[in-house]
């Protein structure tokens, strides 16, 4: 069974950084980070939850925020 490039990445193995799935994830993350940093958003933690997977109660992240 062949692993996807994302599975390789998550397993700490060598992977192709230009894989179409990973590039799509990267581009989406860049759009969300840009939105977080440039727009006035009622609930910025919603964007951060998408990017980071979870935001605990009381967490505060200041702009500018960078991740990929």
N, CA, C and O atoms as a Tripos MOL2 file, in Angstrom:
@<TRIPOS>MOLECULE
protein
  272   271    68     0     0
PROTEIN
NO_CHARGES

@<TRIPOS>ATOM
      1 N           0.8510   -1.1800    0.0000 N.3       1 UNK1
      2 CA          0.0000    0.0000    0.0000 C.3       1 UNK1
      3 C           0.8990    1.2460    0.0000 C.2       1 UNK1
      4 O           1.7820    1.3890    0.8450 O.2       1 UNK1
      5 N           0.6630    2.1090   -0.9290 N.am      2 UNK2
      6 CA          1.4560    3.3290   -1.0480 C.3       2 UNK2
      7 C           0.8670    4.4250   -0.1760 C.2       2 UNK2
      8 O          -0.3440    4.6490   -0.1710 O.2       2 UNK2
      9 N           1.7320    5.1000    0.5580 N.am      3 UNK3
     10 CA          1.2790    6.2100    1.4110 C.3       3 UNK3
     11 C           1.1840    7.4880    0.5900 C.2       3 UNK3
     12 O           1.9450    7.6870   -0.3570 O.2       3 UNK3
     13 N           0.2430    8.3510    0.9600 N.am      4 UNK4
     14 CA          0.1630    9.6550    0.3220 C.3       4 UNK4
     15 C           1.3040   10.5260    0.8340 C.2       4 UNK4
     16 O           1.9350   10.2060    1.8410 O.2       4 UNK4
     17 N           1.5580   11.6050    0.1510 N.am      5 UNK5
     18 CA          2.6040   12.5260    0.5950 C.3       5 UNK5
     19 C           2.2430   13.1430    1.9480 C.2       5 UNK5
     20 O           3.1250   13.4010    2.7670 O.2       5 UNK5
     21 N           0.9630   13.3770    2.1810 N.am      6 UNK6
     22 CA          0.5240   13.9040    3.4740 C.3       6 UNK6
     23 C           0.7870   12.8880    4.5870 C.2       6 UNK6
     24 O           1.2350   13.2550    5.6730 O.2       6 UNK6
     25 N           0.5110   11.6230    4.3180 N.am      7 UNK7
     26 CA          0.7760   10.5760    5.3080 C.3       7 UNK7
     27 C           2.2740   10.4880    5.6090 C.2       7 UNK7
     28 O           2.6760   10.3140    6.7600 O.2       7 UNK7
     29 N           3.0900   10.6090    4.5660 N.am      8 UNK8
     30 CA          4.5370   10.6050    4.7790 C.3       8 UNK8
     31 C           4.9540   11.7740    5.6580 C.2       8 UNK8
     32 O           5.7430   11.6060    6.5880 O.2       8 UNK8
     33 N           4.4220   12.9670    5.3650 N.am      9 UNK9
     34 CA          4.7220   14.1640    6.1520 C.3       9 UNK9
     35 C           4.3770   13.9420    7.6190 C.2       9 UNK9
     36 O           5.1810   14.2250    8.5070 O.2       9 UNK9
     37 N           3.1720   13.4330    7.8620 N.am     10 UNK10
     38 CA          2.7130   13.2180    9.2360 C.3      10 UNK10
     39 C           3.4960   12.1300    9.9580 C.2      10 UNK10
     40 O           3.5600   12.1200   11.1870 O.2      10 UNK10
     41 N           4.0920   11.2110    9.1980 N.am     11 UNK11
     42 CA          4.9160   10.1450    9.7860 C.3      11 UNK11
     43 C           6.3720   10.5360    9.9410 C.2      11 UNK11
     44 O           7.1840    9.7420   10.4160 O.2      11 UNK11
     45 N           6.7110   11.7620    9.5420 N.am     12 UNK12
     46 CA          8.0830   12.2220    9.6700 C.3      12 UNK12
     47 C           9.0210   11.6640    8.6090 C.2      12 UNK12
     48 O          10.2390   11.6600    8.7870 O.2      12 UNK12
     49 N           8.4530   11.1970    7.5130 N.am     13 UNK13
     50 CA          9.2510   10.6460    6.4240 C.3      13 UNK13
     51 C           9.4820   11.7120    5.3540 C.2      13 UNK13
     52 O           8.8550   12.7720    5.3670 O.2      13 UNK13
     53 N          10.3890   11.4120    4.4330 N.am     14 UNK14
     54 CA         10.6030   12.3060    3.3040 C.3      14 UNK14
     55 C           9.3420   12.3260    2.4500 C.2      14 UNK14
     56 O           8.7110   11.2900    2.2420 O.2      14 UNK14
     57 N           8.9750   13.5090    1.9530 N.am     15 UNK15
     58 CA          7.7750   13.6490    1.1450 C.3      15 UNK15
     59 C           7.9850   14.7360    0.1000 C.2      15 UNK15
     60 O           8.8950   15.5580    0.2090 O.2      15 UNK15
     61 N           7.1330   14.7230   -0.9070 N.am     16 UNK16
     62 CA          7.1870   15.6940   -1.9880 C.3      16 UNK16
     63 C           6.4030   16.9410   -1.5870 C.2      16 UNK16
     64 O           5.1770   16.8960   -1.4830 O.2      16 UNK16
     65 N           7.0920   18.0350   -1.3640 N.am     17 UNK17
     66 CA          6.4370   19.2730   -0.9270 C.3      17 UNK17
     67 C           5.5650   19.8930   -2.0060 C.2      17 UNK17
     68 O           4.7570   20.7760   -1.7180 O.2      17 UNK17
     69 N           5.7180   19.4450   -3.2390 N.am     18 UNK18
     70 CA          4.9350   19.9800   -4.3600 C.3      18 UNK18
     71 C           3.7670   19.0750   -4.7310 C.2      18 UNK18
     72 O           3.1780   19.2310   -5.8010 O.2      18 UNK18
     73 N           3.4310   18.1450   -3.8700 N.am     19 UNK19
     74 CA          2.2830   17.2800   -4.0650 C.3      19 UNK19
     75 C           1.0200   18.1350   -4.1570 C.2      19 UNK19
     76 O           0.8830   19.1090   -3.4170 O.2      19 UNK19
     77 N           0.1050   17.7870   -5.0460 N.am     20 UNK20
     78 CA         -1.0850   18.6170   -5.2780 C.3      20 UNK20
     79 C          -1.9520   18.7730   -4.0250 C.2      20 UNK20
     80 O          -2.4820   19.8590   -3.7870 O.2      20 UNK20
     81 N          -2.1060   17.7300   -3.2280 N.am     21 UNK21
     82 CA         -2.9000   17.8340   -1.9880 C.3      21 UNK21
     83 C          -2.2360   18.7900   -1.0050 C.2      21 UNK21
     84 O          -2.9050   19.6350   -0.4100 O.2      21 UNK21
     85 N          -0.9290   18.6590   -0.8340 N.am     22 UNK22
     86 CA         -0.2090   19.5330    0.0950 C.3      22 UNK22
     87 C          -0.1900   20.9720   -0.3950 C.2      22 UNK22
     88 O          -0.2930   21.8990    0.4090 O.2      22 UNK22
     89 N          -0.0590   21.1720   -1.7110 N.am     23 UNK23
     90 CA         -0.0770   22.5270   -2.2580 C.3      23 UNK23
     91 C          -1.4400   23.1700   -2.0530 C.2      23 UNK23
     92 O          -1.5230   24.3620   -1.7540 O.2      23 UNK23
     93 N          -2.4900   22.4120   -2.2080 N.am     24 UNK24
     94 CA         -3.8410   22.9240   -1.9750 C.3      24 UNK24
     95 C          -4.0140   23.3320   -0.5130 C.2      24 UNK24
     96 O          -4.5780   24.3860   -0.2210 O.2      24 UNK24
     97 N          -3.5290   22.5000    0.3980 N.am     25 UNK25
     98 CA         -3.6080   22.8170    1.8260 C.3      25 UNK25
     99 C          -2.7990   24.0760    2.1400 C.2      25 UNK25
    100 O          -3.2420   24.9270    2.9110 O.2      25 UNK25
    101 N          -1.6260   24.1890    1.5460 N.am     26 UNK26
    102 CA         -0.7660   25.3550    1.7480 C.3      26 UNK26
    103 C          -1.4540   26.6300    1.2700 C.2      26 UNK26
    104 O          -1.4710   27.6360    1.9790 O.2      26 UNK26
    105 N          -2.0210   26.5840    0.0620 N.am     27 UNK27
    106 CA         -2.6850   27.7680   -0.4900 C.3      27 UNK27
    107 C          -3.8920   28.1740    0.3580 C.2      27 UNK27
    108 O          -4.1330   29.3620    0.5740 O.2      27 UNK27
    109 N          -4.6380   27.1970    0.8300 N.am     28 UNK28
    110 CA         -5.7830   27.4990    1.6940 C.3      28 UNK28
    111 C          -5.3160   28.1280    3.0090 C.2      28 UNK28
    112 O          -5.9220   29.0850    3.4890 O.2      28 UNK28
    113 N          -4.2510   27.5960    3.5820 N.am     29 UNK29
    114 CA         -3.7150   28.1610    4.8300 C.3      29 UNK29
    115 C          -3.2600   29.5950    4.6180 C.2      29 UNK29
    116 O          -3.4990   30.4510    5.4700 O.2      29 UNK29
    117 N          -2.6080   29.8710    3.4930 N.am     30 UNK30
    118 CA         -2.1450   31.2300    3.1990 C.3      30 UNK30
    119 C          -3.3290   32.1960    3.0980 C.2      30 UNK30
    120 O          -3.2550   33.3210    3.5930 O.2      30 UNK30
    121 N          -4.4180   31.7620    2.4590 N.am     31 UNK31
    122 CA         -5.6090   32.5990    2.3420 C.3      31 UNK31
    123 C          -6.2060   32.8940    3.7150 C.2      31 UNK31
    124 O          -6.5860   34.0300    4.0010 O.2      31 UNK31
    125 N          -6.2870   31.8730    4.5600 N.am     32 UNK32
    126 CA         -6.8550   32.0560    5.8940 C.3      32 UNK32
    127 C          -5.9770   32.9520    6.7680 C.2      32 UNK32
    128 O          -6.4950   33.7930    7.5020 O.2      32 UNK32
    129 N          -4.6620   32.7820    6.6990 N.am     33 UNK33
    130 CA         -3.7410   33.6290    7.4650 C.3      33 UNK33
    131 C          -3.8690   35.0710    6.9990 C.2      33 UNK33
    132 O          -3.8930   35.9900    7.8170 O.2      33 UNK33
    133 N          -3.9510   35.2720    5.6900 N.am     34 UNK34
    134 CA         -4.1090   36.6220    5.1560 C.3      34 UNK34
    135 C          -5.4170   37.2450    5.6420 C.2      34 UNK34
    136 O          -5.4420   38.4100    6.0390 O.2      34 UNK34
    137 N          -6.4930   36.4770    5.6100 N.am     35 UNK35
    138 CA         -7.7920   36.9750    6.0900 C.3      35 UNK35
    139 C          -7.7040   37.3370    7.5670 C.2      35 UNK35
    140 O          -8.1810   38.3950    7.9780 O.2      35 UNK35
    141 N          -7.0990   36.4690    8.3620 N.am     36 UNK36
    142 CA         -6.9510   36.7320    9.7920 C.3      36 UNK36
    143 C          -6.1840   38.0330   10.0360 C.2      36 UNK36
    144 O          -6.5560   38.8320   10.8960 O.2      36 UNK36
    145 N          -5.1100   38.2340    9.2690 N.am     37 UNK37
    146 CA         -4.2300   39.3760    9.4850 C.3      37 UNK37
    147 C          -4.7540   40.6930    8.9110 C.2      37 UNK37
    148 O          -4.3450   41.7570    9.3770 O.2      37 UNK37
    149 N          -5.6410   40.6590    7.9190 N.am     38 UNK38
    150 CA         -6.0130   41.8880    7.2310 C.3      38 UNK38
    151 C          -7.4600   42.3230    7.4100 C.2      38 UNK38
    152 O          -7.7800   43.4900    7.1840 O.2      38 UNK38
    153 N          -8.3250   41.4270    7.8040 N.am     39 UNK39
    154 CA         -9.7440   41.7790    7.9010 C.3      39 UNK39
    155 C         -10.1950   41.9000    9.3470 C.2      39 UNK39
    156 O          -9.6480   41.2570   10.2440 O.2      39 UNK39
    157 N         -11.2070   42.7390    9.5550 N.am     40 UNK40
    158 CA        -11.8500   42.7990   10.8630 C.3      40 UNK40
    159 C         -12.8620   41.6590   10.9030 C.2      40 UNK40
    160 O         -13.8160   41.6300   10.1250 O.2      40 UNK40
    161 N         -12.6430   40.7360   11.8070 N.am     41 UNK41
    162 CA        -13.4480   39.5200   11.8760 C.3      41 UNK41
    163 C         -14.1170   39.4520   13.2430 C.2      41 UNK41
    164 O         -13.4760   39.6690   14.2710 O.2      41 UNK41
    165 N         -15.4210   39.1450   13.2440 N.am     42 UNK42
    166 CA        -16.1560   39.0520   14.5050 C.3      42 UNK42
    167 C         -15.5870   37.9750   15.4240 C.2      42 UNK42
    168 O         -15.4610   38.1940   16.6290 O.2      42 UNK42
    169 N         -15.2460   36.8250   14.8720 N.am     43 UNK43
    170 CA        -14.7270   35.7280   15.6830 C.3      43 UNK43
    171 C         -13.4720   35.1530   15.0240 C.2      43 UNK43
    172 O         -13.5570   34.1540   14.3100 O.2      43 UNK43
    173 N         -12.3050   35.7710   15.2540 N.am     44 UNK44
    174 CA        -11.0810   35.3010   14.6070 C.3      44 UNK44
    175 C         -10.6800   33.8850   15.0170 C.2      44 UNK44
    176 O          -9.9410   33.2220   14.2880 O.2      44 UNK44
    177 N         -11.1530   33.4130   16.1660 N.am     45 UNK45
    178 CA        -10.7980   32.0600   16.5870 C.3      45 UNK45
    179 C         -11.3640   30.9980   15.6520 C.2      45 UNK45
    180 O         -10.8440   29.8830   15.6070 O.2      45 UNK45
    181 N         -12.4240   31.3210   14.9010 N.am     46 UNK46
    182 CA        -12.9580   30.3600   13.9400 C.3      46 UNK46
    183 C         -11.9230   30.0680   12.8580 C.2      46 UNK46
    184 O         -11.7590   28.9170   12.4520 O.2      46 UNK46
    185 N         -11.2260   31.0980   12.3900 N.am     47 UNK47
    186 CA        -10.1610   30.9010   11.3990 C.3      47 UNK47
    187 C          -9.0170   30.1170   12.0280 C.2      47 UNK47
    188 O          -8.4710   29.2050   11.4070 O.2      47 UNK47
    189 N          -8.6610   30.4630   13.2370 N.am     48 UNK48
    190 CA         -7.5500   29.7790   13.9030 C.3      48 UNK48
    191 C          -7.8670   28.3090   14.1540 C.2      48 UNK48
    192 O          -6.9710   27.4680   14.0920 O.2      48 UNK48
    193 N          -9.1260   27.9890   14.4350 N.am     49 UNK49
    194 CA         -9.5120   26.5840   14.6240 C.3      49 UNK49
    195 C          -9.3170   25.7910   13.3360 C.2      49 UNK49
    196 O          -8.9070   24.6310   13.3710 O.2      49 UNK49
    197 N          -9.6140   26.4240   12.1950 N.am     50 UNK50
    198 CA         -9.4150   25.7470   10.9170 C.3      50 UNK50
    199 C          -7.9200   25.5140   10.6890 C.2      50 UNK50
    200 O          -7.5140   24.4310   10.2700 O.2      50 UNK50
    201 N          -7.1110   26.5290   10.9660 N.am     51 UNK51
    202 CA         -5.6710   26.4240   10.7430 C.3      51 UNK51
    203 C          -4.9830   25.4830   11.7170 C.2      51 UNK51
    204 O          -4.1220   24.7000   11.3160 O.2      51 UNK51
    205 N          -5.3480   25.5470   12.9880 N.am     52 UNK52
    206 CA         -4.6140   24.8380   14.0300 C.3      52 UNK52
    207 C          -5.3120   23.5870   14.5520 C.2      52 UNK52
    208 O          -4.7070   22.7870   15.2650 O.2      52 UNK52
    209 N          -6.5660   23.4190   14.2020 N.am     53 UNK53
    210 CA         -7.2960   22.2400   14.6450 C.3      53 UNK53
    211 C          -8.1140   22.4600   15.9010 C.2      53 UNK53
    212 O          -9.1760   21.8590   16.0580 O.2      53 UNK53
    213 N          -7.6370   23.3160   16.8030 N.am     54 UNK54
    214 CA         -8.3530   23.5840   18.0540 C.3      54 UNK54
    215 C          -7.7830   24.8360   18.6960 C.2      54 UNK54
    216 O          -6.5880   25.1100   18.5950 O.2      54 UNK54
    217 N          -8.6330   25.5790   19.3470 N.am     55 UNK55
    218 CA         -8.2210   26.7360   20.1410 C.3      55 UNK55
    219 C          -8.9170   26.6090   21.4920 C.2      55 UNK55
    220 O         -10.1460   26.6120   21.5610 O.2      55 UNK55
    221 N          -8.1560   26.5010   22.5380 N.am     56 UNK56
    222 CA         -8.7270   26.3720   23.8780 C.3      56 UNK56
    223 C          -9.2910   27.7060   24.3520 C.2      56 UNK56
    224 O          -8.8960   28.7650   23.8650 O.2      56 UNK56
    225 N         -10.1900   27.6460   25.2780 N.am     57 UNK57
    226 CA        -10.7830   28.8390   25.8830 C.3      57 UNK57
    227 C          -9.6880   29.7190   26.4690 C.2      57 UNK57
    228 O          -8.7970   29.2270   27.1610 O.2      57 UNK57
    229 N          -9.7520   31.0080   26.1980 N.am     58 UNK58
    230 CA         -8.7970   31.9540   26.7670 C.3      58 UNK58
    231 C          -7.5400   32.1750   25.9410 C.2      58 UNK58
    232 O          -6.7170   33.0220   26.2890 O.2      58 UNK58
    233 N          -7.3750   31.4220   24.8440 N.am     59 UNK59
    234 CA         -6.2050   31.6140   23.9840 C.3      59 UNK59
    235 C          -6.3950   32.8980   23.1920 C.2      59 UNK59
    236 O          -7.4760   33.1610   22.6670 O.2      59 UNK59
    237 N          -5.3360   33.6940   23.1100 N.am     60 UNK60
    238 CA         -5.3820   34.9430   22.3540 C.3      60 UNK60
    239 C          -4.1580   35.0150   21.4640 C.2      60 UNK60
    240 O          -3.0300   34.9580   21.9540 O.2      60 UNK60
    241 N          -4.3640   35.1380   20.1720 N.am     61 UNK61
    242 CA         -3.2670   35.2590   19.2210 C.3      61 UNK61
    243 C          -3.3540   36.6210   18.5690 C.2      61 UNK61
    244 O          -4.3830   36.9890   18.0030 O.2      61 UNK61
    245 N          -2.2620   37.3680   18.6530 N.am     62 UNK62
    246 CA         -2.1930   38.7220   18.1030 C.3      62 UNK62
    247 C          -1.7940   38.6940   16.6360 C.2      62 UNK62
    248 O          -1.1210   37.7730   16.1720 O.2      62 UNK62
    249 N          -2.2220   39.7160   15.9270 N.am     63 UNK63
    250 CA         -1.7800   39.9440   14.5560 C.3      63 UNK63
    251 C          -0.4420   40.6550   14.5960 C.2      63 UNK63
    252 O          -0.2260   41.4520   15.5090 O.2      63 UNK63
    253 N           0.4470   40.4260   13.6890 N.am     64 UNK64
    254 CA          0.3580   39.4650   12.5960 C.3      64 UNK64
    255 C           0.6660   38.0450   13.0790 C.2      64 UNK64
    256 O           1.4890   37.8270   13.9690 O.2      64 UNK64
    257 N          -0.0050   37.1220   12.4760 N.am     65 UNK65
    258 CA          0.1610   35.7010   12.7650 C.3      65 UNK65
    259 C           0.6960   35.0350   11.5050 C.2      65 UNK65
    260 O           0.2240   35.3210   10.4050 O.2      65 UNK65
    261 N           1.6720   34.1530   11.6550 N.am     66 UNK66
    262 CA          2.2800   33.4660   10.5070 C.3      66 UNK66
    263 C           2.2790   31.9610   10.7520 C.2      66 UNK66
    264 O           2.6180   31.5020   11.8420 O.2      66 UNK66
    265 N           1.9030   31.2120    9.7530 N.am     67 UNK67
    266 CA          2.0390   29.7620    9.7670 C.3      67 UNK67
    267 C           1.8770   29.2630    8.3360 C.2      67 UNK67
    268 O           1.4130   30.0020    7.4680 O.2      67 UNK67
    269 N           2.2620   28.0030    8.0870 N.am     68 UNK68
    270 CA          2.0070   27.4120    6.7680 C.3      68 UNK68
    271 C           1.6950   25.9320    6.9250 C.2      68 UNK68
    272 O           1.4500   25.2440    5.9340 O.2      68 UNK68
@<TRIPOS>BOND
     1     1     2 1
     2     2     3 1
     3     3     4 2
     4     3     5 am
     5     5     6 1
     6     6     7 1
     7     7     8 2
     8     7     9 am
     9     9    10 1
    10    10    11 1
    11    11    12 2
    12    11    13 am
    13    13    14 1
    14    14    15 1
    15    15    16 2
    16    15    17 am
    17    17    18 1
    18    18    19 1
    19    19    20 2
    20    19    21 am
    21    21    22 1
    22    22    23 1
    23    23    24 2
    24    23    25 am
    25    25    26 1
    26    26    27 1
    27    27    28 2
    28    27    29 am
    29    29    30 1
    30    30    31 1
    31    31    32 2
    32    31    33 am
    33    33    34 1
    34    34    35 1
    35    35    36 2
    36    35    37 am
    37    37    38 1
    38    38    39 1
    39    39    40 2
    40    39    41 am
    41    41    42 1
    42    42    43 1
    43    43    44 2
    44    43    45 am
    45    45    46 1
    46    46    47 1
    47    47    48 2
    48    47    49 am
    49    49    50 1
    50    50    51 1
    51    51    52 2
    52    51    53 am
    53    53    54 1
    54    54    55 1
    55    55    56 2
    56    55    57 am
    57    57    58 1
    58    58    59 1
    59    59    60 2
    60    59    61 am
    61    61    62 1
    62    62    63 1
    63    63    64 2
    64    63    65 am
    65    65    66 1
    66    66    67 1
    67    67    68 2
    68    67    69 am
    69    69    70 1
    70    70    71 1
    71    71    72 2
    72    71    73 am
    73    73    74 1
    74    74    75 1
    75    75    76 2
    76    75    77 am
    77    77    78 1
    78    78    79 1
    79    79    80 2
    80    79    81 am
    81    81    82 1
    82    82    83 1
    83    83    84 2
    84    83    85 am
    85    85    86 1
    86    86    87 1
    87    87    88 2
    88    87    89 am
    89    89    90 1
    90    90    91 1
    91    91    92 2
    92    91    93 am
    93    93    94 1
    94    94    95 1
    95    95    96 2
    96    95    97 am
    97    97    98 1
    98    98    99 1
    99    99   100 2
   100    99   101 am
   101   101   102 1
   102   102   103 1
   103   103   104 2
   104   103   105 am
   105   105   106 1
   106   106   107 1
   107   107   108 2
   108   107   109 am
   109   109   110 1
   110   110   111 1
   111   111   112 2
   112   111   113 am
   113   113   114 1
   114   114   115 1
   115   115   116 2
   116   115   117 am
   117   117   118 1
   118   118   119 1
   119   119   120 2
   120   119   121 am
   121   121   122 1
   122   122   123 1
   123   123   124 2
   124   123   125 am
   125   125   126 1
   126   126   127 1
   127   127   128 2
   128   127   129 am
   129   129   130 1
   130   130   131 1
   131   131   132 2
   132   131   133 am
   133   133   134 1
   134   134   135 1
   135   135   136 2
   136   135   137 am
   137   137   138 1
   138   138   139 1
   139   139   140 2
   140   139   141 am
   141   141   142 1
   142   142   143 1
   143   143   144 2
   144   143   145 am
   145   145   146 1
   146   146   147 1
   147   147   148 2
   148   147   149 am
   149   149   150 1
   150   150   151 1
   151   151   152 2
   152   151   153 am
   153   153   154 1
   154   154   155 1
   155   155   156 2
   156   155   157 am
   157   157   158 1
   158   158   159 1
   159   159   160 2
   160   159   161 am
   161   161   162 1
   162   162   163 1
   163   163   164 2
   164   163   165 am
   165   165   166 1
   166   166   167 1
   167   167   168 2
   168   167   169 am
   169   169   170 1
   170   170   171 1
   171   171   172 2
   172   171   173 am
   173   173   174 1
   174   174   175 1
   175   175   176 2
   176   175   177 am
   177   177   178 1
   178   178   179 1
   179   179   180 2
   180   179   181 am
   181   181   182 1
   182   182   183 1
   183   183   184 2
   184   183   185 am
   185   185   186 1
   186   186   187 1
   187   187   188 2
   188   187   189 am
   189   189   190 1
   190   190   191 1
   191   191   192 2
   192   191   193 am
   193   193   194 1
   194   194   195 1
   195   195   196 2
   196   195   197 am
   197   197   198 1
   198   198   199 1
   199   199   200 2
   200   199   201 am
   201   201   202 1
   202   202   203 1
   203   203   204 2
   204   203   205 am
   205   205   206 1
   206   206   207 1
   207   207   208 2
   208   207   209 am
   209   209   210 1
   210   210   211 1
   211   211   212 2
   212   211   213 am
   213   213   214 1
   214   214   215 1
   215   215   216 2
   216   215   217 am
   217   217   218 1
   218   218   219 1
   219   219   220 2
   220   219   221 am
   221   221   222 1
   222   222   223 1
   223   223   224 2
   224   223   225 am
   225   225   226 1
   226   226   227 1
   227   227   228 2
   228   227   229 am
   229   229   230 1
   230   230   231 1
   231   231   232 2
   232   231   233 am
   233   233   234 1
   234   234   235 1
   235   235   236 2
   236   235   237 am
   237   237   238 1
   238   238   239 1
   239   239   240 2
   240   239   241 am
   241   241   242 1
   242   242   243 1
   243   243   244 2
   244   243   245 am
   245   245   246 1
   246   246   247 1
   247   247   248 2
   248   247   249 am
   249   249   250 1
   250   250   251 1
   251   251   252 2
   252   251   253 am
   253   253   254 1
   254   254   255 1
   255   255   256 2
   256   255   257 am
   257   257   258 1
   258   258   259 1
   259   259   260 2
   260   259   261 am
   261   261   262 1
   262   262   263 1
   263   263   264 2
   264   263   265 am
   265   265   266 1
   266   266   267 1
   267   267   268 2
   268   267   269 am
   269   269   270 1
   270   270   271 1
   271   271   272 2
@<TRIPOS>SUBSTRUCTURE
     1 UNK1         2 RESIDUE 1 A UNK
     2 UNK2         6 RESIDUE 1 A UNK
     3 UNK3        10 RESIDUE 1 A UNK
     4 UNK4        14 RESIDUE 1 A UNK
     5 UNK5        18 RESIDUE 1 A UNK
     6 UNK6        22 RESIDUE 1 A UNK
     7 UNK7        26 RESIDUE 1 A UNK
     8 UNK8        30 RESIDUE 1 A UNK
     9 UNK9        34 RESIDUE 1 A UNK
    10 UNK10       38 RESIDUE 1 A UNK
    11 UNK11       42 RESIDUE 1 A UNK
    12 UNK12       46 RESIDUE 1 A UNK
    13 UNK13       50 RESIDUE 1 A UNK
    14 UNK14       54 RESIDUE 1 A UNK
    15 UNK15       58 RESIDUE 1 A UNK
    16 UNK16       62 RESIDUE 1 A UNK
    17 UNK17       66 RESIDUE 1 A UNK
    18 UNK18       70 RESIDUE 1 A UNK
    19 UNK19       74 RESIDUE 1 A UNK
    20 UNK20       78 RESIDUE 1 A UNK
    21 UNK21       82 RESIDUE 1 A UNK
    22 UNK22       86 RESIDUE 1 A UNK
    23 UNK23       90 RESIDUE 1 A UNK
    24 UNK24       94 RESIDUE 1 A UNK
    25 UNK25       98 RESIDUE 1 A UNK
    26 UNK26      102 RESIDUE 1 A UNK
    27 UNK27      106 RESIDUE 1 A UNK
    28 UNK28      110 RESIDUE 1 A UNK
    29 UNK29      114 RESIDUE 1 A UNK
    30 UNK30      118 RESIDUE 1 A UNK
    31 UNK31      122 RESIDUE 1 A UNK
    32 UNK32      126 RESIDUE 1 A UNK
    33 UNK33      130 RESIDUE 1 A UNK
    34 UNK34      134 RESIDUE 1 A UNK
    35 UNK35      138 RESIDUE 1 A UNK
    36 UNK36      142 RESIDUE 1 A UNK
    37 UNK37      146 RESIDUE 1 A UNK
    38 UNK38      150 RESIDUE 1 A UNK
    39 UNK39      154 RESIDUE 1 A UNK
    40 UNK40      158 RESIDUE 1 A UNK
    41 UNK41      162 RESIDUE 1 A UNK
    42 UNK42      166 RESIDUE 1 A UNK
    43 UNK43      170 RESIDUE 1 A UNK
    44 UNK44      174 RESIDUE 1 A UNK
    45 UNK45      178 RESIDUE 1 A UNK
    46 UNK46      182 RESIDUE 1 A UNK
    47 UNK47      186 RESIDUE 1 A UNK
    48 UNK48      190 RESIDUE 1 A UNK
    49 UNK49      194 RESIDUE 1 A UNK
    50 UNK50      198 RESIDUE 1 A UNK
    51 UNK51      202 RESIDUE 1 A UNK
    52 UNK52      206 RESIDUE 1 A UNK
    53 UNK53      210 RESIDUE 1 A UNK
    54 UNK54      214 RESIDUE 1 A UNK
    55 UNK55      218 RESIDUE 1 A UNK
    56 UNK56      222 RESIDUE 1 A UNK
    57 UNK57      226 RESIDUE 1 A UNK
    58 UNK58      230 RESIDUE 1 A UNK
    59 UNK59      234 RESIDUE 1 A UNK
    60 UNK60      238 RESIDUE 1 A UNK
    61 UNK61      242 RESIDUE 1 A UNK
    62 UNK62      246 RESIDUE 1 A UNK
    63 UNK63      250 RESIDUE 1 A UNK
    64 UNK64      254 RESIDUE 1 A UNK
    65 UNK65      258 RESIDUE 1 A UNK
    66 UNK66      262 RESIDUE 1 A UNK
    67 UNK67      266 RESIDUE 1 A UNK
    68 UNK68      270 RESIDUE 1 A UNK
